[in-house]
């Protein structure tokens, strides 16, 4: 798996935030829409029925603050002997019948880069309006070899995927 912005990408799947863990909770993006597995069971929303999809509560920092936060996190993790739970964020889906909030774990070590976060939000909007498809991300995942690119390349990928 490789992380680009808010997305974990494989050759076959795209997740918002971290992929499903031992608790089975996860939000997958498909060509047809959003799929969520949670305590309430399996739910599906098609892109056509969504008015918007945004992420709220994600840890976001500027690039320089992100490096400092990551260094502090590594030191604290080593000192305290564990990683703990990753921060939780919400994928907020708006439909004609109301709003749904899906809790997902952050996949970023420390925090998401501010630019990557903004581009990821734009890409979610493009999925909803039909201007982009998660299929593009899985196609990239098939050739990415599971390696997360460095920040400038992640931003370039997000710009390409949003049509920017």
C-alpha positions in Angstrom: 0.0 0.0 0.0 1.1 3.6 -0.7 -0.2 6.7 0.9 -1.0 9.8 -1.3 -2.8 12.6 0.5 -5.7 11.3 2.5 -5.7 8.0 0.5 -4.2 4.6 1.0 -3.9 3.0 -2.4 -3.3 -0.6 -3.6 -3.5 -2.2 -7.0 -7.1 -3.1 -6.2 -8.5 -0.6 -3.6 -8.5 3.0 -2.4 -9.3 3.9 1.2 -9.8 7.2 2.9 -7.4 7.3 5.8 -6.0 4.1 7.1 -7.2 0.8 5.6 -9.3 -1.5 7.7 -7.6 -2.6 10.8 -8.4 -5.4 13.2 -11.7 -3.8 14.1 -12.7 -4.0 10.4 -13.7 -0.4 10.2 -12.7 1.2 6.9 -14.0 3.4 4.1 -13.3 2.3 0.5 -13.7 4.3 -2.6 -14.8 2.4 -5.7 -15.6 3.4 -9.3 -19.3 3.3 -8.2 -19.1 5.1 -4.9 -18.2 4.9 -1.2 -18.3 1.7 0.8 -18.1 1.6 4.6 -17.7 -1.3 7.0 -18.5 -0.5 10.6 -20.3 -1.8 13.6 -23.6 -1.0 11.9 -22.7 -3.3 8.9 -21.8 -2.7 5.3 -23.1 0.6 3.7 -22.8 1.9 0.2 -23.4 5.3 -1.4 -23.1 5.9 -5.1 -21.3 8.9 -6.4 -24.5 10.0 -8.1 -26.4 10.2 -4.8 -23.7 12.2 -3.0 -23.9 16.0 -3.0 -20.5 16.2 -1.3 -17.8 14.2 0.4 -15.3 16.0 2.7 -12.9 15.0 5.5 -13.1 16.8 8.8 -10.8 16.6 11.8 -7.7 15.4 10.0 -4.4 16.4 11.6 -3.0 19.0 9.2 0.3 20.9 9.4 2.6 23.0 7.2 5.6 21.2 5.9 8.1 22.5 8.4 5.8 21.9 11.4 5.1 18.4 10.1 8.8 17.5 10.2 9.1 18.8 13.7 5.9 16.9 14.8 7.1 13.7 13.2 10.4 14.0 15.0 8.7 14.6 18.4 6.3 11.7 17.7 9.1 9.3 17.0 10.9 10.3 20.2 7.7 10.0 22.3 6.8 6.6 20.7 10.3 5.3 21.5 10.2 6.6 25.1 6.7 5.4 25.8 7.1 2.0 24.1 4.1 2.1 21.7 2.3 3.8 18.9 -1.2 4.1 20.4 -4.3 4.7 18.4 -3.9 6.9 15.3 -6.0 10.1 15.3 -9.6 9.7 14.2 -11.1 11.9 11.4 -14.5 12.0 9.8 -15.5 11.4 6.2 -18.7 13.5 5.9 -21.1 12.5 3.1 -24.0 14.8 2.2 -26.9 13.2 0.4 -30.4 14.5 -0.4 -31.7 12.8 2.7 -29.1 14.2 5.1 -25.5 13.9 6.3 -23.6 10.8 7.2 -20.4 10.8 9.2 -18.0 7.9 8.9 -15.1 7.7 11.4 -11.7 6.6 9.9 -8.2 6.6 11.3 -5.6 9.0 10.0 -2.9 7.2 8.0 -0.4 10.1 8.3 2.6 9.8 10.6 2.0 13.0 12.7 -0.1 15.0 10.3 -1.1 15.6 6.7 0.7 18.2 4.7 -1.6 21.2 4.3 -1.3 21.2 0.4 -1.9 17.5 0.2 -5.0 17.8 2.4 -6.4 20.6 0.2 -5.7 18.6 -3.0 -7.3 15.5 -1.4 -10.4 17.4 -0.6 -10.5 18.6 -4.2 -10.1 15.1 -5.5 -13.0 13.9 -3.3 -15.1 16.6 -4.8 -14.1 15.5 -8.3 -15.2 11.9 -7.5 -18.6 13.3 -6.5 -19.0 15.5 -9.6 -17.8 12.7 -11.9 -14.7 14.5 -13.0 -12.4 11.8 -11.6 -12.5 8.2 -10.6 -10.8 6.1 -7.9 -9.9 3.7 -10.8 -7.2 6.2 -11.7 -5.6 5.8 -8.3 -5.7 2.0 -8.4 -4.1 2.1 -11.9 -1.3 4.1 -10.3 -1.2 1.6 -7.4 -0.5 -1.2 -9.8 2.7 0.4 -11.0 3.7 2.1 -7.7 5.0 -1.1 -6.1 3.5 -0.2 -2.7 6.0 2.6 -2.1 4.7 5.9 -0.8 6.3 8.8 -2.8 7.9 11.8 -1.2 5.7 14.9 -0.7 6.4 16.8 -3.9 5.5 13.7 -6.0 2.4 13.1 -3.9 1.3 16.7 -4.6 2.0 16.3 -8.3 0.0 13.1 -8.4 -3.0 14.8 -6.7 -2.8 17.7 -9.0 -2.8 15.4 -12.0 -5.7 13.4 -10.6 -7.8 16.5 -10.0 -7.1 17.8 -13.5 -5.1 20.7 -12.1 
